[in-house]
Amino acid sequence: MTNKVFFANIKWNKLLKVIDQENIYGILYNLIRVVVVLVLMYIIIKIGNKVINRFVERQNEMRFSLNEKKSKTLGAILKSILRYSVYFFGIFVIIEILFDIKGLTFASIGGVAIGFGAQNLIKDVINGFFILFEDQYAVGDYITIKDKSGIVESIELRITKLKDFNGDLHIIPNGSIGEVTNHSRGNMRILIDIDIANDENVDNTISIIEGVCEKFKQENENVVEGPDVLGVIQLKETATTIRIVGKAKTMTQWDVEMDLRKEIKNILDKENIKRPYPRVRILKEE
């Protein structure tokens, strides 16, 4: 037992000699350099983001400049480029400090990265640039990508963030985005179907609804066209369906439809226009 302790002490002493004072100072010096690099990365990103935000604000204030959506989109892209650039160069410097790979060029690092699956990253970045330059969609647009629909929260160099109406945030790689449906380019359609009882006077009901639509158009600034009564579109067993159509400003169509339905409901109740209700016919045997 004593011999084992003796040999262990000898090995420990040899290890301490290997890790001499100079090596410890070298390790501490490199760690301090790494911390400095990380702090500089943080400062550069913070200052860069402030500069980009100021640029976007100035674009919105200028008379002849990008519109608000395009300014926000450009700002998000610039922030993404800044962040990825700082991360790339910062990590490269840290690796050089820790592992002393001065002979390893950026090109060789790029080759190694591609060999480990950076093809998808490059695809995402390239597709992100095409999305921006082709103006497929912008921050704030209501779009559909495959089976995901929602408002564009941000467009970054590699990903697009899409928030649906349930509050879920979908993060979609730009490289996987193919067909896109943009619902925010142009005015949106209003469509409302109203059912009345079959024994009601259709012409009288249409005249009442037309009056509501005319007043509603004058009072609601989000209405672009109509609303107009299209006419009777369907006859059901217990109901006659009247359709109202029109157009509203982008992203306001749901509010416009709800407000107009409320106005029509109130006036139909006031005029005692009966709504359809389920009826059951009972046959009694004598």
Buried (B, 14 or more C-beta within 10 A) or exposed (E): EEEEEEEEEEEEEEEEEEEEEEEEEEEEEBEEBBEEBEEEBEEBBEEBBEEBEEEBEEBEEEEEEBEBBBBBBBBBBBBBBBBBBBEBBBEBBBEBBEEEEEEBEEEEBEEEBEEEEBEEBBBBBEBBEEBBEEEBBBBBBBBBBEEEBBBBBBBBBBBBBBBEEEEEEBEBBBBBBEEBEBBBEEBBEBEBEBBBBBEBEEEEBBEBBBEBBEEBBEEBEBBBEBBBBBEBEEEEEEBBBBBBBBBBBBBBBEEBBEBBBEBBBEBBEEEEBEBBEEEEEEEEEE
